[in-house]
Amino acid sequence: MSDNTTGSGAQAVPPPQPQTAHPPFPAVRLFYAVGFGILAYIVLFALFAISVVQFVVLAINGRVNDELKGFSINLVQYLWELIAFITFVRDEQPFPLGPFPRHS
């Protein structure tokens, strides 16, 4: 005797699994990320240059320049936005495609 429990001799076929849609590769975001990465590299070196200037100003005047300090705060915020976009922390594109950050 056989161990066929269906009685008809045909085996039950499981229903097909629905295909999950795989999102397309974000090539445009990759190009933006590379461009923003180059821009972040430039901004980082600009911040290093500003820090050297601030040190010289501090050595000469005994206090830092407030205008350079405010500009540095804006650049640090901009660098954070660049890195956040590159690492998928945020989806909003930074300057020049979005607004330049302003420190309040």
Order of alpha helices (4+ residues) and beta strands (2+ residues): alpha-alpha
